[in-house]
């Protein structure tokens, strides 16, 4: 939705954001920036328990989740959420080690933001996520079906089928496969995938792409260790290898 404020055009979003963090100053700052950027429904919780309760109550479209909480870890909240929803989860953490980031992605996170961070950057990442096809805006419909080999993606329902069987995908996995389905039998570089799916420049985050490719293979391949469809082209990137049907 586009609104006007004092002569300035502002793009507003009807989606809801839940912030789970016990640092009140960070929460207030994020809320202020998100609202200023047009994201008006911003909710907050300070503990893991409150976060889970608020998630069930608010049904947010994105969760910004701190890892270290007073009564537990954000990882545990993430696991609970993943048991019932594929909503995008952005981890916030002071942990900067690569293993921590990989763990965050491995258990279902979609982004990992290290502290200290720019609140405006977080807002832009969330807005980019809302603009992406896997979270349609009000009034926007994706009304065509993409077919490639045994795969059929209904962009209106955001539903993937392989040989007629529905396959449940998480948002990042769906974003990757959608991009590959639109370019069958073409080599797509890691840089291009990262730019398209994460909506930001690629700075050598090979593991980020690799973790999600591996999870995607586990869902669409008969033998993930020897992929038939989602193949690696050494030194170049990935390709969705399908035959015309």
Beta strands, then each sheet from edge to edge (+ up, - down):
strand 1: 2-5
strand 2: 8-11
strand 3: 13-20
strand 4: 39-45
strand 5: 62-66
strand 6: 68-69
strand 7: 72-73
strand 8: 88-93
strand 9: 111-114
strand 10: 145-148
strand 11: 151-154
strand 12: 159-162
strand 13: 165-167
strand 14: 230-233
strand 15: 237-240
sheet 1: 1+ 2-
sheet 2: 4+ 3+ 5+ 8+ 9+
sheet 3: 6+ 7-
sheet 4: 10+ 11- 12+ 13-
sheet 5: 14+ 15-
end
